[in-house]
Amino acid sequence: MTGLLDGTFARGGASAAVSGDAWFRSLLAVEAALARAAARAGLVPTTAADAVTAACADPGRLDLATVVARAADAGNPVPPLVRVLRDAVGPDAARAVHVAATSQDVVDTALMLMSRAAIAVIDADLAAAAQSAAGLARTHRDDVLMGRTLMQQALPTTFGLKAAGWTAGLDGARTRLAEVVASLPVQYGGAVGTLAGAGPLVRDALAEELGLETTALPWHTVRLPIADLAGALGAAAGVVATVAVDVVLLAQTEVGEVGEVSELRGGSSAMPHKNNPVAAISARACARRAPGMVATLFAAMEQEHERAAGAWHSEWPTLADLLVTVGSAASWLAESLACLRVDPARMAATAEAAAQVIPAAAGLDVGEAGAQADAALAEHAQLVEGGA
């Protein structure tokens, strides 16, 4: 039954970006970059660093099965990985493996690399969803829609303004994620954060090799980078969920103002007359899993002394799962909005009927809805033109 639910909850590319293979690639990328950084600082010969880099670039040469088998023995996979690497490069180059580093330096830095890769995929899906939302906002700029507050009919608005709000939310989530990614830091402090046996030159060179930010101090137990990732990913999930639930509610049979049009999905096993908005439902399901993972990561911020006993370890699968579920939610929403059909006539009929019994709705005055939608779309266009 393994993988039965992956089509729903591991959709999109984020899952591959944090897979077991991705973990190995990231850990090896850190060890290779560290060897090169140590060579740049004059701590090891360049030839030794080259040998380590070559070994890390060819995982087939490494006994990774032993790493998997022994990863739990030391509480993390780095000690067995270091032994396997040293065996692979031989005694002459072994000194260039894991120079003056602690396991946490490698694990944390690898997690930054995987997060960056996963968020790039998530961002692409959020961007696609935002583009579809912007297209809906332009197309339906002036189409009257009955606004709902507290789940009750309120006053008229436009579908254009609603979709523009979706666009602004998705753009805001992307901006926050981009800010976090731009500040992802390297981790390098050695056994207890003193840089013993190395120094800031190695740390700075390692950051440069990997395209990460350098830091004045290691963040072994000051977990703000993880918290920043959790917060931005949780916010993105919240935006996705909000758009998805709007689609689900507007697609109810009794409302019928939008619907997903897809030949691939939407049917019911017992009721063939139904057209379920499966993509929006799945986006909502994935996004709903995010808050618990965010809470776990925030709870793990309390870490003792120079290395946490358990709290640090709890972050690894939780952050990976958070990236996967947010990535899945974004991928599903992109599909939902791409195949969304809007029914302006149904929206207008609902609004006109409401105006008969809601005095304040008479005349279907939508205020500055169009102008506000235009402003949001202008901001979206600037974001797209800026390459985001």
QUIVENBEL-V569347 format. One line per field, one symbol per residue. ss: DSSP state (~ for helix, > for strand, _ for the rest). phi: phi as a letter, one per 40 degrees, with the letter a starting at -180 (. if undefined). psi: psi as a letter, one per 40 degrees, with the letter a starting at -180 (. if undefined). Layout:
ss = ???
phi = ???
psi = ???
This chain:
ss = _____~~~~____~~~~__~~~~~~~~~~~~~~~~~~~~~_____~~~~~~~~~~~~_~~~__~~~~~~~_______~~~~~~~~~~~~____~~~______~~~~~~~~~~~~~~~~~~~~~~~~~~~~~~~~~~~~~____>>>>>>__>>>>>>>~~~~~~~~~~~~~~~~~~~~~~~~__>______________~~~~~~~~~~~__>__________~~~~~~~~~~~~~~~~~~~~~~~~~~~_______>>>_________________~~~~~~~~~~~_~~~~~~~~~~___________~~~~~~~~~~~~~~~~~~~~~~~~~~~~_>>>_~~~~~~~~~~~~___~~~_______~~~~~~~~~~~~~~~~~___
phi = .dgdccccbbcgcccccbcdccdcdccccccccccccccccgcbcccccccccccccbdccbcccccccbcccbgaccdccccccccccgccbdcccgcfbbdcdccccccccccccccccdcccccccccccccccccbdbccbccbbfgbcbbcbbcdcccccddcccccccccccccccbdbcbaagdbgcgcgbicccdcccccdcgbccbcbcbdbbccdccccccccccccccdcccccdcdcccddcbgcaacbaccahcbcbbcccbcccccccdcccccccdcccccccccccbcfcacbhcccccdcccccccccccccccccdcdccbcbbbdccccccccccccbbdccdgfcbfcdcccccccccccccccccgc
psi = ehededddefiaedddefidddddddddddddddddddddeediidddddddddddegddeigddddddededeeiedddddddddddeiddedeehfhfiidddddddddddddddddddddddddddddddddddddfdehhhhihhfeihciiaiddddddddddddddddddddddddehiihheadfeefhebiddddddddddefiiiidiifdegfdddddddddddddddddddddddddddeidecfeiihhhedieiidegeeighgdddddddddddeddddddddddedhhibehigddddeddddddddddddddddddddddddehhhgdddddddddddddehdeehefhebfdddddddddddddddddee.
